[in-house]
Each structure stands twice: as structure tokens, then as C-alpha cells.
Amino acid sequence: SPADFLVTPTGLNSAVIDPERIIKISDGKTCDVFHAAIYEARDDIQAVVHLRTDATVAVSCMANGFTPLTHESGYFYERIAYCKWASGDANDKTAIVNALKEVTKANAKIIRNHGVCTMASSVQEAWVLAYYFDKACRTQVAVMRSQSDIVYPDDSVMKSASSHCLQSTILPSKWEAIKAKVFGERDVKSLE
């Protein structure tokens, strides 16, 4: 049914994901509400990767949220939607839908104090975005931890990085390298 989702079980590390571990859910859990809201808000979204790495959770807890500092941040420049981490009821779903409609080009949704969902037209692109979002968050956290004065890139530089990162040929070309790094040699054809 349209309300069913194929997901990996909560807490399963990407290093052990394989086709046999992917399950179908439709029981109204909080993650269902987040996913359903994304699919409802955006017809172009066909895949969501929900990350709760140390870096993505840390950035989700920061009042200023995600700060684009590097080239890989270009994937997300002016493309971040934010929503509260909440109970997962119908009101939360409406708030998420509205947040995504406000940032119509969003390819990442930060769930405050919880992590991030990257969104794309394919599983491969959603994973590529997840990889680069985590990398950009790790950089942001490291820079902030250094307590040095931060050099912020100009808007024109970030717009250029965004344009380069989001070229139609860039995301698909990154999939093979990221698949090998995240999933190793396991057969993940079902994700393609």
C-alpha cells in the first residue's frame, strides 16, 4: 500500500545492511510519520535515508543547525529543511509536510535533536547525499571543536559549489565509490 515503507531495522549499522535485512513497515511508528510526510510533501522523492551518526545528531542539536563550510556542503546549500523531533502524531506529519514545502529544493531534513533524513529520486542518490551530509557535519563539528575563528565561504562560492555538486552526472557517478565504502563487497543490487 502507499503507506508501506521498506526500511532497515532501527539501530542496524550500514556495514551489515543487506537485502535480507530490509523490512516492510506500516504500523505508524515515528519513522513512518517522518517518511510518510516526506513522500506526501514531495512527489519527486522516491527514497529517504535516515541517519543518526554522532556528527548528524550533533548538528541537529545546534541552534544554528547546519553550516556550509566546505565543498561537500554544496550539496545542501540552501536545501535544508528543519522540523522538531516529536511524538510522531498527525500534527507532526503536518508540520513536516509544511517545512518541506517551505524549502522546495530541500534534499535533507534535519530533525532537531535526532539526526537527518536525506531525500532523493533514487536510493543511490539518497545514500550519496547521506554520505556527504555526514562528512560535512563531521567537518562542521571538528571546526567548531577547534574553537578557532571560523572562515565562512562567500555565498557566491557556495552557490558555485552547489551548482557543481548537483550536476545531473555528479550524484550517480559517486554511487559506486560510496557503495564500496559503506557496504563493502556485499551484494546490494536490491538497493539499485
PEQUI-V972830 format. One record per pair of residues at least 24 apart in sequence whose ideal C-beta (glycine too) atoms are under 6 Angstrom apart, sorted by the first residue. I is the first residue (numbers start at 1). J is the second residue. If there is no record, write none. Layout:
I,J
I,J
This chain:
5,35
14,182
18,186
19,190
30,88
33,88
33,92
33,93
37,93
37,96
37,97
38,119
40,97
41,97
41,100
41,101
44,121
45,119
46,121
47,120
47,122
47,123
47,126
48,117
48,119
49,118
49,126
49,127
49,130
50,117
51,115
51,116
51,130
52,115
53,134
55,134
55,137
55,138
55,141
56,115
56,116
56,134
56,137
57,115
58,141
59,137
59,140
60,110
60,112
60,113
60,114
60,115
61,113
65,110
67,140
68,158
69,140
70,139
71,161
72,132
72,135
72,136
73,136
74,161
74,162
74,165
75,129
75,132
75,165
76,108
77,158
77,162
79,105
79,106
79,107
80,108
81,106
81,109
82,110
83,111
84,112
85,111
85,112
85,113
85,114
108,133
123,191
124,175
125,171
128,171
128,174
128,175
128,178
131,178
